[in-house]
Amino acid sequence: MSQNNFVIQSSPHLKDKDSVSKIMYAVIISLMPAVIASFYFFRWKALGLYIVCIGTSVITEALFLWLRKKPLRTLKDGSAVITGLLLAMVLPPSLSLELAVIGAVVAVAIGKQVFGGLGYNVFNPALVGRAFLQTAFPVAMTTWIPPFTLKVNTATFATPLGNLKFLETLTPDSLTPLKELFWGNIGGCLGETSAAALLLGAAYLLFRKIIDWRIPLGIIVSLSLFTGLFWVINPDQFTSPVFHLLAGGLIIGAFFMATDMVTSPITPLGVWIYAVGIGLMIPLVRLFGGFPEGVMYSILFMNTFVPLLNRYTRPRILGERRKT
């Protein structure tokens, strides 16, 4: 009788062609259309913020890896580059480079390395850096400049959502045209103004199956239904769902930040709850809160529930009994 030999080893037992570095660099590629658009609209100010945020993120990551006696070769995975890139894209072009350095240090050190590095962080690191800057330097984070393609007085310039916040009655002339919102010829954070460029990158991620399509779909549908209800009830006070989808950081948040694999749920039901939660919180802040934008706070808030969602929405194993 022959004896079979079995090789026992630790997980993972299923291999995949994708790796951490391949996924990270695919995300970087997907962001390039929006990066190019930001260069077109904000010129040298964009270049300075990208260089400072990415460089500071990589240096901070290297320093913490050295302090924790971890191999520096993990710098090659591209996660620090993505943190710096995304942070720069959600900063106002007028922000000083000194504050950008502070934001990048906080993003990597507190948003990522304090938890143990990549794969252990609870919150999206880039949004942690932005949230710190928003809290510590609110004036600098709400000072906007128009793109170079617009000839507007900087002192009186406002973003589409900022302008909407202070309008008592909506008229066609008071709102930013949807065409401008789509192409990006508006004010706003560095990489969030051009919906067309962001959607092009999002299509690439969906085609490569890098992100979970249910997250952006859940956010977009829930936000559209919520804002659409108020728009139908009182169109003189509330704007259309299309405006909310194209304005602000909705697209970059839904496709590039809420879909972060580390800070989003892994169970099917958990993913839908997470996405709908974000999609409902954003219009709550925009319509009734004190801030014009709500994407950052909504994603960070729902990030806190991800461990609970993973635990309590776990599908039952075949034959598993329910706990009583």
Kinemage of the C-alpha trace (Angstrom):
@kinemage 1
@onewidth
@group {chain A} dominant
@subgroup {mainchain}
@vectorlist {calphas} color= white
{ca met a 1} P 0.000 0.000 0.000
{ca ser a 2} L 1.539 3.280 -1.061
{ca gln a 3} L 1.860 6.142 1.356
{ca asn a 4} L 0.972 9.671 0.213
{ca asn a 5} L 3.174 12.518 1.318
{ca phe a 6} L 1.492 15.807 2.174
{ca val a 7} L 3.257 19.145 2.446
{ca ile a 8} L 1.744 21.357 5.126
{ca gln a 9} L 2.445 25.082 5.105
{ca ser a 10} L 0.898 28.275 6.402
{ca ser a 11} L -1.537 30.382 4.413
{ca pro a 12} L -2.093 31.801 1.890
{ca his a 13} L -2.832 28.584 0.044
{ca leu a 14} L -4.287 30.315 -3.012
{ca lys a 15} L -1.827 32.192 -5.199
{ca asp a 16} L -2.669 35.166 -7.384
{ca lys a 17} L -0.740 36.968 -10.098
{ca asp a 18} L -1.368 40.318 -8.405
{ca ser a 19} L 0.908 41.534 -5.627
{ca val a 20} L 0.888 44.539 -3.332
{ca ser a 21} L 3.316 46.432 -5.540
{ca lys a 22} L 1.382 45.621 -8.752
{ca ile a 23} L -1.847 46.876 -7.205
{ca met a 24} L -0.201 50.026 -5.853
{ca tyr a 25} L 1.388 50.930 -9.166
{ca ala a 26} L -1.888 50.239 -10.980
{ca val a 27} L -3.556 52.805 -8.701
{ca ile a 28} L -0.754 55.279 -9.430
{ca ile a 29} L -1.295 54.788 -13.166
{ca ser a 30} L -5.034 55.315 -12.755
{ca leu a 31} L -4.417 58.661 -11.044
{ca met a 32} L -2.242 60.000 -13.860
{ca pro a 33} L -5.109 61.543 -15.898
{ca ala a 34} L -6.163 63.587 -12.867
{ca val a 35} L -2.541 64.506 -12.130
{ca ile a 36} L -2.066 65.738 -15.700
{ca ala a 37} L -5.318 67.715 -15.452
{ca ser a 38} L -4.129 69.355 -12.229
{ca phe a 39} L -0.892 70.400 -13.970
{ca tyr a 40} L -2.953 71.971 -16.729
{ca phe a 41} L -5.238 73.885 -14.369
{ca phe a 42} L -2.824 74.812 -11.543
{ca arg a 43} L 0.625 74.634 -13.184
{ca trp a 44} L 3.651 75.062 -10.895
{ca lys a 45} L 1.567 75.027 -7.709
{ca ala a 46} L 0.567 71.460 -8.510
{ca leu a 47} L 4.146 70.438 -9.189
{ca gly a 48} L 5.346 71.789 -5.851
{ca leu a 49} L 2.669 70.026 -3.817
{ca tyr a 50} L 3.184 66.692 -5.580
{ca ile a 51} L 6.960 66.747 -5.089
{ca val a 52} L 6.744 67.769 -1.425
{ca cys a 53} L 3.940 65.384 -0.418
{ca ile a 54} L 5.363 62.341 -2.193
{ca gly a 55} L 8.944 63.034 -1.108
{ca thr a 56} L 7.988 63.641 2.521
{ca ser a 57} L 5.805 60.518 2.608
{ca val a 58} L 8.601 58.301 1.304
{ca ile a 59} L 11.186 59.806 3.699
{ca thr a 60} L 8.827 59.467 6.681
{ca glu a 61} L 8.068 55.871 5.743
{ca ala a 62} L 11.792 55.078 5.474
{ca leu a 63} L 12.504 56.694 8.838
{ca phe a 64} L 9.820 54.712 10.642
{ca leu a 65} L 10.851 51.455 8.992
{ca trp a 66} L 14.408 52.103 10.160
{ca leu a 67} L 13.253 52.918 13.711
{ca arg a 68} L 11.129 49.771 13.805
{ca lys a 69} L 14.003 47.724 12.392
{ca lys a 70} L 11.944 46.709 9.371
{ca pro a 71} L 13.458 46.085 5.927
{ca leu a 72} L 13.590 49.173 3.743
{ca arg a 73} L 12.833 47.116 0.654
{ca thr a 74} L 9.117 47.506 1.417
{ca leu a 75} L 9.479 51.089 0.212
{ca lys a 76} L 9.359 49.649 -3.291
{ca asp a 77} L 5.722 48.574 -2.906
{ca gly a 78} L 4.567 52.100 -3.775
{ca ser a 79} L 2.217 52.567 -0.803
{ca ala a 80} L 4.085 55.628 0.491
{ca val a 81} L 3.992 57.166 -2.992
{ca ile a 82} L 0.221 56.666 -3.177
{ca thr a 83} L -0.257 58.232 0.260
{ca gly a 84} L 1.692 61.325 -0.778
{ca leu a 85} L 0.010 61.463 -4.183
{ca leu a 86} L -3.526 61.218 -2.804
{ca leu a 87} L -2.768 63.696 -0.036
{ca ala a 88} L -1.548 66.274 -2.559
{ca met a 89} L -4.650 65.706 -4.673
{ca val a 90} L -6.996 66.583 -1.788
{ca leu a 91} L -5.153 69.761 -0.772
{ca pro a 92} L -5.967 73.282 -1.996
{ca pro a 93} L -3.434 74.511 -4.586
{ca ser a 94} L -2.814 77.617 -2.479
{ca leu a 95} L -1.515 75.622 0.511
{ca ser a 96} L 2.056 76.395 1.537
{ca leu a 97} L 4.681 73.695 1.090
{ca glu a 98} L 5.500 73.798 4.814
{ca leu a 99} L 1.970 72.732 5.705
{ca ala a 100} L 2.089 70.066 3.000
{ca val a 101} L 5.151 68.593 4.716
{ca ile a 102} L 3.296 68.482 8.041
{ca gly a 103} L 0.304 66.792 6.429
{ca ala a 104} L 2.458 64.135 4.765
{ca val a 105} L 4.306 63.354 8.017
{ca val a 106} L 1.006 62.968 9.881
{ca ala a 107} L -0.471 60.847 7.087
{ca val a 108} L 2.349 58.291 7.157
{ca ala a 109} L 3.357 58.431 10.826
{ca ile a 110} L -0.044 58.619 12.518
{ca gly a 111} L -2.292 57.346 9.760
{ca lys a 112} L -0.186 54.316 8.929
{ca gln a 113} L 3.006 53.495 10.848
{ca val a 114} L 1.551 53.938 14.347
{ca phe a 115} L -0.824 51.059 13.589
{ca gly a 116} L 1.988 48.824 12.375
{ca gly a 117} L 2.391 49.802 8.740
{ca leu a 118} L 0.652 48.781 5.549
{ca gly a 119} L -2.218 46.382 6.145
{ca tyr a 120} L -2.784 47.325 9.791
{ca asn a 121} L -4.012 50.913 9.552
{ca val a 122} L -7.638 51.564 10.444
{ca phe a 123} L -8.062 54.848 8.568
{ca asn a 124} L -7.098 55.979 5.090
{ca pro a 125} L -3.661 57.582 5.679
{ca ala a 126} L -4.055 60.408 3.149
{ca leu a 127} L -7.361 61.436 4.704
{ca val a 128} L -5.810 61.360 8.180
{ca gly a 129} L -3.214 63.862 6.981
{ca arg a 130} L -5.854 66.058 5.408
{ca ala a 131} L -8.115 65.888 8.467
{ca phe a 132} L -5.231 67.030 10.678
{ca leu a 133} L -4.505 69.988 8.400
{ca gln a 134} L -8.211 70.848 8.222
{ca thr a 135} L -8.411 70.933 12.018
{ca ala a 136} L -5.099 72.644 12.731
{ca phe a 137} L -5.031 75.128 9.844
{ca pro a 138} L -8.663 75.745 8.791
{ca val a 139} L -8.018 79.099 7.108
{ca ala a 140} L -5.192 77.776 4.934
{ca met a 141} L -7.269 74.714 4.031
{ca thr a 142} L -10.207 76.832 2.887
{ca thr a 143} L -8.301 79.423 0.882
{ca trp a 144} L -8.903 78.773 -2.795
{ca ile a 145} L -7.441 80.039 -6.029
{ca pro a 146} L -8.981 79.783 -9.489
{ca pro a 147} L -7.309 77.642 -12.152
{ca phe a 148} L -4.972 79.451 -14.512
{ca thr a 149} L -7.560 78.965 -17.254
{ca leu a 150} L -9.993 81.291 -15.448
{ca lys a 151} L -9.537 85.026 -15.097
{ca val a 152} L -11.178 85.526 -11.712
{ca asn a 153} L -10.353 87.697 -8.742
{ca thr a 154} L -8.718 85.339 -6.235
{ca ala a 155} L -9.938 87.357 -3.261
{ca thr a 156} L -13.590 86.689 -4.131
{ca phe a 157} L -13.197 83.190 -5.570
{ca ala a 158} L -15.144 80.259 -4.104
{ca thr a 159} L -15.445 76.581 -4.959
{ca pro a 160} L -18.746 75.290 -6.443
{ca leu a 161} L -19.780 73.683 -3.130
{ca gly a 162} L -18.619 76.682 -1.116
{ca asn a 163} L -20.677 78.967 -3.311
{ca leu a 164} L -23.678 76.651 -3.010
{ca lys a 165} L -23.474 76.712 0.792
{ca phe a 166} L -24.187 80.412 1.011
{ca leu a 167} L -26.922 80.677 -1.620
{ca glu a 168} L -30.435 81.192 -0.274
{ca thr a 169} L -32.179 80.709 -3.630
{ca leu a 170} L -30.787 78.731 -6.534
{ca thr a 171} L -30.876 80.085 -10.063
{ca pro a 172} L -29.252 78.731 -13.245
{ca asp a 173} L -26.762 81.617 -13.176
{ca ser a 174} L -25.776 81.080 -9.526
{ca leu a 175} L -24.559 77.500 -9.950
{ca thr a 176} L -21.367 76.323 -11.602
{ca pro a 177} L -22.281 74.803 -14.990
{ca leu a 178} L -22.174 71.010 -15.094
{ca lys a 179} L -19.900 71.171 -18.126
{ca glu a 180} L -17.270 73.025 -16.109
{ca leu a 181} L -17.627 70.547 -13.249
{ca phe a 182} L -17.135 67.639 -15.617
{ca trp a 183} L -13.999 68.962 -17.324
{ca gly a 184} L -12.486 70.609 -14.237
{ca asn a 185} L -12.262 74.285 -15.145
{ca ile a 186} L -13.223 75.218 -11.570
{ca gly a 187} L -11.654 75.800 -8.185
{ca gly a 188} L -11.147 73.088 -5.626
{ca cys a 189} L -8.570 70.683 -4.305
{ca leu a 190} L -5.692 69.888 -6.602
{ca gly a 191} L -6.805 66.557 -8.033
{ca glu a 192} L -10.562 66.530 -7.502
{ca thr a 193} L -11.731 69.207 -9.945
{ca ser a 194} L -11.766 67.223 -13.200
{ca ala a 195} L -14.487 64.579 -13.048
{ca ala a 196} L -13.598 63.424 -16.574
{ca ala a 197} L -9.977 62.677 -15.651
{ca leu a 198} L -10.957 60.870 -12.448
{ca leu a 199} L -13.588 58.758 -14.192
{ca leu a 200} L -11.029 57.754 -16.813
{ca gly a 201} L -8.736 56.471 -14.056
{ca ala a 202} L -11.643 54.808 -12.269
{ca ala a 203} L -12.567 52.933 -15.446
{ca tyr a 204} L -9.026 51.576 -15.582
{ca leu a 205} L -9.250 50.319 -11.985
{ca leu a 206} L -12.606 48.677 -12.626
{ca phe a 207} L -11.314 47.058 -15.809
{ca arg a 208} L -8.316 45.669 -13.925
{ca lys a 209} L -10.630 44.598 -11.060
{ca ile a 210} L -8.403 46.426 -8.595
{ca ile a 211} L -11.311 47.961 -6.666
{ca asp a 212} L -14.651 46.576 -5.513
{ca trp a 213} L -17.311 48.048 -7.819
{ca arg a 214} L -19.948 47.780 -5.099
{ca ile a 215} L -18.364 50.550 -3.021
{ca pro a 216} L -18.541 53.402 -5.561
{ca leu a 217} L -21.922 52.124 -6.791
{ca gly a 218} L -23.352 52.094 -3.266
{ca ile a 219} L -22.017 55.578 -2.557
{ca ile a 220} L -23.269 57.054 -5.828
{ca val a 221} L -26.748 55.483 -5.685
{ca ser a 222} L -27.407 56.327 -2.020
{ca leu a 223} L -26.137 59.904 -2.440
{ca ser a 224} L -28.209 60.354 -5.599
{ca leu a 225} L -31.402 59.103 -3.948
{ca phe a 226} L -30.861 61.254 -0.846
{ca thr a 227} L -30.065 64.488 -2.701
{ca gly a 228} L -32.650 63.730 -5.387
{ca leu a 229} L -35.405 63.541 -2.767
{ca phe a 230} L -34.649 67.030 -1.455
{ca trp a 231} L -34.187 68.367 -4.986
{ca val a 232} L -37.650 67.158 -6.020
{ca ile a 233} L -39.222 68.595 -2.862
{ca asn a 234} L -37.578 72.026 -3.103
{ca pro a 235} L -35.515 72.678 -6.263
{ca asp a 236} L -35.169 76.367 -5.309
{ca gln a 237} L -33.084 75.440 -2.264
{ca phe a 238} L -31.431 72.139 -3.164
{ca thr a 239} L -29.469 71.314 -6.293
{ca ser a 240} L -29.641 68.183 -8.452
{ca pro a 241} L -27.902 64.880 -7.689
{ca val a 242} L -25.751 65.313 -10.812
{ca phe a 243} L -24.279 68.504 -9.355
{ca his a 244} L -23.411 66.688 -6.111
{ca leu a 245} L -21.827 63.806 -8.016
{ca leu a 246} L -19.565 66.043 -10.085
{ca ala a 247} L -18.729 68.676 -7.465
{ca gly a 248} L -16.144 68.392 -4.709
{ca gly a 249} L -14.339 65.207 -3.800
{ca leu a 250} L -17.128 62.708 -4.417
{ca ile a 251} L -15.508 60.923 -7.351
{ca ile a 252} L -11.978 60.760 -5.969
{ca gly a 253} L -13.395 59.669 -2.614
{ca ala a 254} L -15.747 57.009 -3.974
{ca phe a 255} L -13.323 55.393 -6.419
{ca phe a 256} L -9.860 56.002 -4.956
{ca met a 257} L -10.207 56.396 -1.170
{ca ala a 258} L -13.278 54.553 0.068
{ca thr a 259} L -12.116 51.521 -1.944
{ca asp a 260} L -8.821 51.233 -0.066
{ca met a 261} L -8.465 47.474 0.506
{ca val a 262} L -7.077 47.842 4.019
{ca thr a 263} L -9.724 50.204 5.379
{ca ser a 264} L -12.836 48.850 3.634
{ca pro a 265} L -14.880 45.729 4.561
{ca ile a 266} L -14.248 42.309 3.055
{ca thr a 267} L -17.726 40.792 3.452
{ca pro a 268} L -20.422 41.377 0.787
{ca leu a 269} L -23.016 42.715 3.224
{ca gly a 270} L -20.398 44.776 5.045
{ca val a 271} L -19.333 46.402 1.787
{ca trp a 272} L -22.889 47.536 1.015
{ca ile a 273} L -23.467 48.888 4.536
{ca tyr a 274} L -20.140 50.723 4.394
{ca ala a 275} L -20.835 52.231 0.967
{ca val a 276} L -24.401 53.292 1.725
{ca gly a 277} L -23.266 54.795 5.025
{ca ile a 278} L -20.747 56.984 3.214
{ca gly a 279} L -23.256 57.893 0.525
{ca leu a 280} L -25.803 59.062 3.107
{ca met a 281} L -23.377 60.958 5.315
{ca ile a 282} L -21.903 63.082 2.512
{ca pro a 283} L -25.178 64.873 1.646
{ca leu a 284} L -26.020 65.230 5.343
{ca val a 285} L -22.868 67.292 5.808
{ca arg a 286} L -23.242 69.154 2.512
{ca leu a 287} L -26.904 70.052 2.963
{ca phe a 288} L -27.223 70.541 6.705
{ca gly a 289} L -23.710 70.645 8.186
{ca gly a 290} L -21.346 73.540 8.748
{ca phe a 291} L -18.923 72.468 6.016
{ca pro a 292} L -19.508 72.625 2.250
{ca glu a 293} L -17.872 69.204 1.766
{ca gly a 294} L -18.391 65.931 3.601
{ca val a 295} L -16.464 63.243 1.729
{ca met a 296} L -13.412 63.142 4.009
{ca tyr a 297} L -15.363 62.948 7.271
{ca ser a 298} L -17.808 60.382 5.892
{ca ile a 299} L -15.079 57.969 4.786
{ca leu a 300} L -13.091 58.334 8.022
{ca phe a 301} L -16.259 57.841 10.071
{ca met a 302} L -17.197 54.646 8.248
{ca asn a 303} L -13.588 53.414 8.451
{ca thr a 304} L -14.104 53.088 12.210
{ca phe a 305} L -16.902 50.560 11.682
{ca val a 306} L -15.020 48.300 9.289
{ca pro a 307} L -13.749 45.851 11.977
{ca leu a 308} L -17.296 45.514 13.331
{ca leu a 309} L -18.743 45.059 9.855
{ca asn a 310} L -16.205 42.351 9.069
{ca arg a 311} L -17.071 40.561 12.293
{ca tyr a 312} L -20.855 40.738 12.346
{ca thr a 313} L -21.560 40.394 8.616
{ca arg a 314} L -19.357 37.341 8.102
{ca pro a 315} L -21.205 34.706 6.051
{ca arg a 316} L -21.898 31.486 7.900
{ca ile a 317} L -19.732 28.511 7.041
{ca leu a 318} L -21.678 25.610 5.535
{ca gly a 319} L -23.138 23.673 8.453
{ca glu a 320} L -22.280 26.337 11.036
{ca arg a 321} L -24.878 26.827 13.772
{ca arg a 322} L -26.055 30.262 14.792
{ca lys a 323} L -24.974 31.367 18.256
{ca thr a 324} L -27.855 31.753 20.677
